[in-house]
Structure formats: structure tokens, C-alpha cells
Amino acid sequence: MYLSCGVTGFTVALVKDWRLGLALLAMLPCLVGISLIFARTAIGFTIQIMSMSNQANTLAEEALGSVRTVQSLCAEKDLSHKYNDGIARSLRLGRKRAIAIAGCMAGFTLVIYCGYSLAFYLGAILVRSGRTSPGNVITVFLSVMMGSFALAQIPSNIQGFVSARASFASLTRIIERTPTIHNPVESRLTLPCGPVHIAFNNVTFAYPSRPDRRLLEKFSLNFPAGSSTAVIGPSGAGKSTILALLERFYDPQDGTVLVGGHDVRDFELKYLRGSVLAYVPQEPSLFQASILENVGYGISPTLNESTEQRRYRIESACRLANAHDFIMALPDRYNTQVGQGGLELSGGQRARIAIARAVVADPRVLLLDEITSNLDALSEQAVNRGLEGASKGRTTILVTHRQSSLPATQRVVVINHGRKVAEGTLADVRKDESIAGLQLFGCGMAKESDVEQLGTSKEVSSPDDQLLPINPYSKDVDDAEKGNTNASIGGVTNGRLRMLWRLSAGSRTLIAGGIVGCGVAGMIYPVFAILYANAYIDLDIGAASATDQNRNALWFFVAALVGGGGVFLQNVCLSIASEHLAANLQTTVFATLLQKPISFIDSQSPGGLLSTLNSSTEAIQNVTGSSVGNVISSFLTLICGAIVAISYNWKFALVNLCLTPITLLTGYCRLKTIDAKEGRLAKAHEPAVRLACEATTSIRTVALLAREESVHKEFAAHLAIPHRYVKRMALLDSGLFALSQTNMFLVIAMGFWYGSVLISQGQLNAHDFFVGFMAIVSGSFQCVNLFSQTPQLSQAKEGAGKIVEMLADSGADPFTAPSGVSPAFDSALTLSDVRFGYPSRRGNALEGVGLEVAPGSYTALCGPSGSGKSTILALIERFYSPHSGQITLGKHTIGSSPVTQYRSRIALVTQEPVLYSASIRDNLVLGLPKDLMLSQTQGELEKAIHVAMREANIHQTIEGLPEGLETHIGSRGVQLSGGQRQRLVLARSLLRRPALLLLDEATSSLDARSERLIQTALDSGATTSQRTTICVAHRLATIRQANNIFVLADGRVVDSGTFEELANRDGLFREMLQQQNAEAVQEISSNQSKLQM
């Protein structure tokens, strides 16, 4: 629109007087050149800023997704400093971008006003020479003025295109990226029904991120059709890599992988993953939908079945996976919503649903990767019963560390260093002395007959068959419903605005300079009105000398310099101030989020928090920069223009100003309309946003189910709803915008009409008419321009509402801890009648728990899933406060100590290891207490790091890396295997020299050898040091050395004692022990036989 208006204005000028028009046409190359420089400069800086911001966003995403780990490590300050460094680098580039953009904006003003000066200078020459008339000069001038006014709006509007272009560049790289995995879509290769033979022939493979380390070396292995094979070996041996190559997440560098006698690369990916193979990962990911829909996602979209047939197929798969019974026990049965990621179900329930989803399409091959590693004995038994049914009639490959659940006749393949080192039945492999050094058969390997010597106990109903709404370490998240609506969008009160003003404390000089620039830029138009009137009168009056006419042109040139300087000052000061404000907002919000209560984090999603951190601050930055400058200068132009017009002729001014309230009202209505549209549009986009976040987070699951096309169609269907809404709202928005543009021309028409009336009556002279007319018209132009910023204002209002609500309860310094008593870790830790329930869970997780942990002791907590074990650790870590009862260290409650000082003496290791995108060294020392770091020299700290790595059995792996401790492990530690990540987290915890070590299934992801070595180190540390250890364990053989074991069920302590005491008396512990087929059971059984003799 602005470009069209500009071209039209210059075209009219050429038609009316080609000489003057051609001279003024010289403005266009200058304006175009400035626009190109502006676009190139802005895009270049924006791309660099986005690259810098992406590094900070990666850190923020990781940290906001693991706030519990951050707080447990007391790493809030460390991560905030790293995040601040990334933001600071972006800020430096932002300043340079602001200077470049301000220069371009000032250049526009300078060229346009120089054009006005040239118009009157050349126009006077042409009039004096008789080659044109004053009327033609004025027509040409007004046409050029209207066109240049329009062209002057292009830079402020082009910024959106610049940001879009910079963003599109990164999207284009993704869209145009050539996949490394070729998908032969033209392939029609299919396999007959029934199980198929799988073969690896001389396969060599290394991950692209580490091409120097080969996971498989000339690897050959056969999986007979219909066989069930367990693949075991140390962590990092290449077990999961076999499954990844079968699924074609990667292709081998050498050798072939055959499925049914055909190279796996010859199958179309959709057919291979959707019909031939079915994969169940270690941590199955479910989608936020019902159980029926989740299982149905395993059915090919091309399968044409009725609703009844589809439901029958799903229920049959659930029966096969041993899931039907617990589903029917749920209130909504198959319509039960599983929550985000399936967190409304227990681990065992999620595993069985994933198995059902895998077998519902009747695949030829079933691939299982450590699906029972994080489950308790009862849950594992339920899942194994499901596997027995699911494996029948198909080729099954099971990667596992837990050999206790395998029958002695199970075919087993042992892999080490990418090579097959043993093969045979489980019984035969256990006797193979050549692999004894691998120590694969650690805890939990006894004969079935040995276990039965304890007798058969009554059937224990698995709590896994009850709905467990939430895992205490998980997030009950609904980004759309909670993340967007939690904050009061309209709640930007004066007090909160003062908070934003405080965040701008360091930029107030810049703000003052920007306001001065706004004043100059705003008043230049009323001054221009006076200059224009003088120039016109001197041009029209023949008696005017050439000196007077040239002086008028010179004044326009002076106005060009002053106006350009004002525009530059306005834009550079306010843009840099907005960059500082955005940086302050981001760093403050990030620091605040890291120290928010976990109950708040539970109600949010990492995506929602990251959106507030980035999108909301960006929206505020857009308004507080050049946009707010345009608003201020536009208001000043309107007010000063009205004052100038009234001072010259009040009648003419007031009549022309009567249309201004209509323009303002139209703009206000447009603002409210867009405001309402933004809120409704955000709500309409919620399903699409939720699906996009869920699909990208679980992208591997989407690929495994061959659901890419169906997810795309579902996403498009979700977007169709807001698209229809946008089309309706666009009509209203466009109508209001058109009305505001119409008002501008009505002002011009009103001015000419009423001005002519007053002139004819002798109440107004030509000079005063042109002063008042140009002053009011320029004010109307700026009034219309003012409300062109309404979309940014609406987005900023929404963003500010979210941020100020989030900051409302934050203290002055996020890292200032309250005063209190020092934690007495040399005293007993006592839980007295503790009751606690999660806000989003029905009922209490703990019901009057009472237990005492002696200082320096090794205490274990065990029990079925959902019994409250991890909740106790969460309360000890002070993630939550008990509803009643108290937790004390000696004579004082743990809440009476400063939380940072308290947590600095504790180390927590959870089931799911959390690492960050940094070097191994940075991950190890993250959050390390400053007093511990300062008390050691660099050499002593280095030695302590190596000692911790040896205790965690990770030193050989790290020392074998080319860069050693400086190796960057990628986002969330993806460059390491699961077992390696777990051991690195253990090393990080041991490095802290904690007074209290909390272990929540810390060895569940490790192979038997690593588990045995680490368990020995932990047991030794628990007995020889002053460290108090509290361990949550499902594998009971790992807690044999515990001084005291508390058995929990339904949120209560139902038994306690040593391992031998609990195993020798009837109770829940003995029943769980029987289920695990543990080596310890065999020993206890033998002891009982000796006692009876």
C-alpha cells in the first residue's frame, strides 16, 4: 500500500511537470538504496542475533525442563550466568543493529526533506523563468509529499519482514535439507505374512557425531524367523545401535542389514516401520489422548476398517499385552486420558500400552529396548506376561540389562565393543568363562528352584494396576490451558509497570535521549507546515525575491538535518534501550523461573515457560523500541500541529480537528479488536501448538509409528480452525483500517472546503490556511500511523501480562537466601507423621509416614510403584513442604535452614540422568559449592574429579575420548549412552562430597558390571564415610548392605529392618523378593535350610 502510494505520487508529479518531477525522482534511488542497505544490514544482524539467541535458548530449554535438578545442584546462579553471557553477546549485536537501523531511518527523513528543499528551489527557478506555474509546483510538491510520507512508513513496517526473512532462512535450511536416509518411496517391496529372518552381515557403523568411534566393527549376527533373542552386554557395547540400524534411523557405513532376505534400505520407510517392525523403547512415549487413541496410533492410516473392527483390534492387542484388565478397572476404561507423555499412568502401565500399540498392527518383528529397567518387580512381572503373549508368532529382539526375568532356555547374544562375543541359551552363556570378565551376571541371577524354596506366598495385587495420576518427578502439563491462561493477560497494573520501569534503570539516560529525539521528530511536521506556507506565498507572489525563495529552500534543508538528527536520536536511543530492557527481562525471568517453587513448575510446561521467556519479551521489545518512539512522536505531531493551527486561525483549526476524534476512536476500536483476536487466536491455536510440541518432543516415536503424514494432516486440521477465524477477523480489522485511511482524506477534503469558505469570507488568508492545513493534515497522517502499531501493542500487552505476573512474587535478588540455622547433618533425619499430596493428584501420596535415618547410615526405601518412596526424597530435598507433620534434622525442621545452604550439602541422583549441553568437565562441576571449590587448588580439584569418576566407573570411558573432560556431550548428553549418562551424573554427585546422598533408582539403567562396581563404591562410601545415604530401589539385591530398610505401601511404612530380617519374615518385602528371582534369595534360602538342619 505504501509503495503504491509512493509510486503514484511521483507519477502524478511527472505528469504535472516533468522537469520538476524528474528532478525530484532522484529521491527514489536514494530511498531504494537506503531500503536495501537497511534490509541487508538488519537481516544480517538479525541472523547473527538469532544464532546467538539459539545457544542461550538451548540452555534455557534444558534448564527449564529440569528445574528439580538445577535446584538440587544449587546451580541456579551458574546457569543464570551462562545464560546471561549468551544474552550479553546478543545484546552487543543488538546495539550494532539499532545503530544501523537508526541510520537508515534518519537517512529516509534526510532524503525526503532534502527533496522538499529541492522542490522549492527548482520550482522557484522554473516559475521565475516562466516554464511552469506556482500551481503546478504546489501540485508536484503535494504529490511528492504524499508519496514520500507513504515511503517513509516502509522502514518501520519492513522490520517485520526482516525478522520473518531471518527466521525463514533457518526454516529453509530445515525444509531443503537432504535426508541422509534415502527413502525409496517408489519401492513396492513387501514381505509375506509371518515372522521373518533378520541378519547383520559384516556391519560397520559409527554415529555421525563421533565418526572416529565405531560402535559396530564387522558385526555379523542372525536372528532366525520366529525366534526370541535377548541381546546383552556392557553399556555402550552397541546393543541399542542394532535396533537403530534395523529401524533405519541410521545406515551402516559398511555391510548390510537384511530383513526377510532383503536389504533394509530397499524397503519404503513407511512400510518398514509401520508394517514390518515394531519398536518399544526404554521410556515409551504416549501422546496426550485416550488409551484407545494411543493404541490406535499403531494402526496404519491406510487400513480401512469400521469403528467396531478397529476397537476389536485395539482390545485384542491390549489383551495380548496384558493391559486389558487394568484398563477396564479405570473409571473411563479405554477413554481414559493418559496425560502429556502418558504421565497419568504408571511406568508399567505405559510400558504395556506401548507394547499393545506395537503389536496392534501385527508386525513381523518386535524390538524391545530395556522396557523393564525402571520398573519394580511386580510391574516388571506384569509387563513380562504381556511380552510373552506379544512375542508369539513373530521375531523378537530384546535388549536388556536385567537377565533375572529371562528363562534359562532363552537365546542370548552377548555383545562387547561392537562384536559378538558369545551366543547360546542363557544357561550356557552364564557358564561361558570367556566372558566372565564382563561381569554381566550380577545382581539377580538364581535358579527358579532356589526361589521356590521360600515357599509360595499369596498373590499380591500389583499397584501397577491402579491409575497413578502423576509421577512426583514429572510435570502435569497443559501448555495451552495452563501456560497461556495462568497469567492474567490484562493485569498490567501501574505497580507492575513500575516494575518494568525498574528493570529499565540502567537505560534511563537512553530513554531520555530517545524522548528528546521523539520531541524533535514530532515537532518537525508542524514546523514544516510553517515553512511550507512561507515558501508557497513567496513562490506565488511575483514580487518575492530569489533570495527569499532560496532562503525558504535552505530552511527546508535545515529541517532535513534537524529532523534526521531527531529521528536518529529517537531510534538509536529507544532501540538500544529496548534491547537492554529485553535482555534484563530475559535474564530476570530466567533467574526467577529457576528458583520458582516446584509446585509452580509442575503446573507449567517447559515450552510454555520458554515461550514466556522469549516471545513475551520480544513482544515488549518490539513496542518499547522504535514503535513506542513512533507513538510518542505521532502524538507530539498531532498535539503540536493542533496548537500551531489554532494559533494561526482557531475557527479553521477546530472544524478540521473535529474529525480527529473519529480517527482516534477508529484506531481504539481496531486496538480492542486485535486485542480480542490475539486472545481468541491463541486459544484457537492451542490444539495445534500442543500437537506440534508433542510431536517434536517425541519425534522418534512419530517416526517409529510411521505417523509423519497423519500427524501432518492432523496439524493442518487443527490450523484450519484458527485460519477460518482469522479470515473473519481480517474483514473487520481491514474495515477499521480502511476507515482510518478514509478519515485522513476526509480531513484533507474538509480542510479545502472550509478553508475556501473562510477565505471567501475574508476570515482567513492563504498563508494561515496553508499553515493550519498542513499542520492538521500531517497530524492526521501521524494519527493514522499511530494506530498502525496496534498489533504490536496488543501482543506486548499480552506478553507484559504474563511476565509481570511471573515476576510479581519474586524477591529483589533471586539468589538471596533467608537467614536461619545451619543444617545439622551430623544429627538424625526424622520424618514425624508426615502427610502430603500433590495438587493434581487425588488423595495423599503419604499418609502419616514416620521414620528415622541415623547420621552416617545407609538407609533404603522400597515398595511397589506409587507407594511414596520418591515423594519422601522430594520432601527431603525441600521441593515441597508436607501438609502436616514435620521433617527435622536434629532439633530443627529442615525448613528453618537457608535452602541454598541446605541443598549444597545434599546430592540427588534420579532414575533419569539430567545433563546439559556443555563439556563433561562443566557438567561435573555444575553447582559445585563455592567453598568446596575455593578450598582446593586446581590440581586438587582435578584429582577429586578423577576420584569421583573412578567411583562412578566412568573414568575409562572419558579418558578414552579424544578431548577427555573437554568433550562436548551435546544437548541433554545425547553423545553418551544411557548408562554413561547415569554414571556421569553419579560422578557429579560424588564430587560434591555430600553429607546426605539421595539415590532414586540410580543404577537402573546400568549393565550388571557397572552396577556392581558402582554399588560396591556406594556401599563402601556409605559404611566408611560420614555420609548419610538414602536409597530408593526396586531391585532389592542392590540394598543388601543397607543398615535399615523401610518398606512402604500406599503411602505408609508397613515394615522395617535389615535385609536379612525382612527376607526371613512374611511380609511385602519377602513377596517382592520372590518376584525378583534374586541371587540374594538363593543365599537366604540356603541359610534357612542350614538352620532347619
C-alpha positions, 0 to 999 in steps of 0.5 A: 500500500505504501509503495503504491502510494509512493509510486503514484505520487511521483507519477502524478508529479511527472505528469504535472511537470516533468522537469520538476518531477524528474528532478525530484525522482532522484529521491527514489534511488536514494530511498531504494538504496537506503531500503536495501542497505537497511534490509541487508544490514538488519537481516544480517544482524538479525541472523547473527542475533538469532544464532546467538539467541539459539545457544542461550535458548538451548540452555534455557530449554534444558534448564527449564525442563529440569528445574528439580535438578538445577535446584538440587545442584544449587546451580541456579546462579551458574546457569543464570550466568551462562545464560546471561553471557549468551544474552550479553553477546546478543545484546552487543549485536543488538546495539550494532543493529539499532545503530544501523537501523537508526541510520537508515531511518534518519537517512529516509527523513534526510532524503525526503526533506532534502527533496522538499528543499529541492522542490522549492528551489527548482520550482522557484527557478522554473516559475521565475523563468516562466516554464511552469506555474506556482500551481503546478509546483504546489501540485508536484510538491503535494504529490511528492509529499504524499508519496514520500510520507507513504515511503517513509512508513516502509522502514518501520513496517519492513522490520517485520519482514526482516525478522520473518526473512531471518527466521525463514532462512533457518526454516529453509535450511530445515525444509531443503535439507537432504535426508541422509536416509534415502527413502525409496518411496517408489519401492513396492517391496513387501514381505509375506505374512509371518515372522521373518529372518533378520541378519547383520552381515559384516556391519560397520557403523559409527554415529555421525557425531563421533565418526572416529568411534565405531560402535559396530566393527564387522558385526555379523549376527542372525536372528532366525524367523520366529525366534526370541533373542535377548541381546546383552552386554556392557553399556555402550557395547552397541546393543541399542545401535542394532535396533537403530540400524534395523529401524533405519534411523541410521545406515551402516557405513559398511555391510548390510542389514537384511530383513526377510532376505532383503536389504533394509534400505530397499524397503519404503520407510513407511512400510518398514516401520509401520508394517514390518517392525515394531519398536518399544523403547526404554521410556515409551512415549504416549501422546496426550489422548485416550488409551484407545487413541494411543493404541490406535496410533499403531494402526496404519492410516491406510487400513480401512476398517469400521469403528467396531473392527478397529476397537476389536483390534485395539482390545485384542492387542491390549489383551495380548499385552496384558493391559486389558484388565487394568484398563477396564478397572479405570473409571473411563476404561479405554477413554481414559486420558493418559496425560502429556507423555502418558504421565497419568499412568504408571511406568508399567502401565505405559510400558504395556500400552506401548507394547499393545500399540506395537503389536496392534498392527501385527508386525513381523518383528518386535524390538524391545529396548530395556522396557523393564529397567525402571520398573519394580518387580511386580510391574516388571512381572506384569509387563513380562506376561504381556511380552510373552503373549506379544512375542508369539508368532513373530521375531523378537529382539530384546535388549536388556540389562536385567537377565533375572526375568529371562528363562534359562532356555532363552537365546542370548547374544552377548555383545562387547565393543561392537562384536559378538562375543558369545551366543547360546541359551542363557544357561550356557552363556552364564557358564561361558568363562570367556566372558566372565570378565564382563561381569554381566551376571550380577545382581539377580541371577538364581535358579527358579528352584532356589526361589521356590524354596521360600515357599509360595506366598499369596498373590499380591495385587500389583499397584501397577494396576491402579491409575497413578495420576502423576509421577512426583518427578514429572510435570502435569502439563497443559501448555495451552490451558495452563501456560497461556491462561495462568497469567492474567493477560490484562493485569498490567497494573501501574505497580507492575509497570513500575516494575518494568520501569525498574528493570529499565534503570540502567537505560534511563539516560537512553530513554531520555535521549530517545524522548528528546529525539521523539520531541524533535521528530514530532515537532518537525511536521508542524514546523514544516507546515510553517515553512511550507506556507512561507515558501508557497506565498513567496513562490506565488507572489511575483514580487518575492525575491530569489533570495527569499525563495532560496532562503525558504529552500535552505530552511527546508534543508535545515529541517532535513538535518534537524529532523534526521538528527531527531529521528536518529536520536529517537531510534538509536536511543529507544532501540538500544534501550529496548534491547537492554530492557529485553535482555534484563527481562530475559535474564530476570525471568530466567533467574526467577523461573529457576528458583520458582517453587516446584509446585509452580513448575509442575503446573507449567510446561517447559515450552510454555515457560520458554515461550514466556521467556522469549516471545513475551519479551520480544513482544515488549521489545518490539513496542518499547523500541522504535514503535513506542518512539513512533507513538510518542512522536505521532502524538507530539505531531498531532498535539503540536500541529493542533496548537500551531493551527489554532494559533494561526486561525482557531475557527479553521483549526477546530472544524478540521480537528473535529474529525480527529476524534473519529480517527482516534476512536477508529484506531481504539476500536481496531486496538480492542479488536486485535486485542480480542483476536490475539486472545481468541487466536491463541486459544484457537491455536492451542490444539495445534501448538500442543500437537506440534510440541508433542510431536517434536518432543517425541519425534522418534516415536512419530517416526517409529509409528510411521505417523509423519503424514497423519500427524501432518494432516492432523496439524493442518486440521487443527490450523484450519480452525484458527485460519477460518477465524482469522479470515473473519477477523481480517474483514473487520480489522481491514474495515477499521483500517480502511476507515482510518485511511478514509478519515485522513482524506476526509480531513484533507477534503474538509480542510479545502472546503472550509478553508475556501469558505473562510477565505471567501469570507475574508476570515482567513488568508492563504498563508494561515490556511496553508499553515493550519492545513498542513499542520492538521493534515500531517497530524492526521497522517501521524494519527493514522500511523499511530494506530498502525502499531496496534498489533504490536501493542496488543501482543506486548500487552499480552506478553507484559501480562504474563511476565509481570505476573511471573515476576510479581512474587519474586524477591529483589535478588533471586539468589538471596537466601533467608537467614536461619540455622545451619543444617545439622547433618551430623544429627538424625533425619526424622520424618514425624507423621508426615502427610502430603499430596500433590495438587493434581493428584487425588488423595495423599501420596503419604499418609502419616509416614514416620521414620528415622535415618541415623547420621552416617547410615545407609538407609533404603526405601522400597515398595511397589510403584506409587507407594511414596518412596520418591515423594519422601526424597522430594520432601527431603530435598525441600521441593515441597513442604508436607501438609502436616507433620514435620521433617527435622534434622536434629532439633530443627525442621529442615525448613528453618535452614537457608535452602541454598545452604541446605541443598549444597550439602545434599546430592540427588541422583534420579532414575533419569540422568539430567545433563546439559549441553556443555563439556563433561568437565562443566557438567561435573562441576555444575553447582559445585559449592563455592567453598568446596571449590575455593578450598582446593587448588586446581590440581586438587580439584582435578584429582577429586574429579578423577576420584569421583569418576573412578567411583562412578566407573566412568573414568575409562570411558572419558579418558578414552575420548579424544578431548577427555573432560573437554568433550562436548556431550551435546544437548541433554548428553545425547553423545553418551549412552544411557548408562554413561549418562547415569554414571556421569551424573553419579560422578557429579554427585560424588564430587560434591562430597555430600553429607546426605546422598539421595539415590532414586533408582540410580543404577537402573539403567546400568549393565550388571558390571557397572552396577556392581562396581558402582554399588560396591563404591556406594556401599563402601562410601556409605559404611566408611564415610560420614555420609548419610545415604538414602536409597530408593530401589526396586531391585532389592539385591542392590540394598543388601548392605543397607543398615535399615530398610523401610518398606512402604505401601500406599503411602505408609511404612508397613515394615522395617529392618535389615535385609536379612530380617525382612527376607526371613519374615512374611511380609511385602518385602519377602513377596517382592523378593520372590518376584525378583528371582534374586541371587540374594534369595538363593543365599537366604534360602540356603541359610534357612535350610542350614538352620532347619538342619 
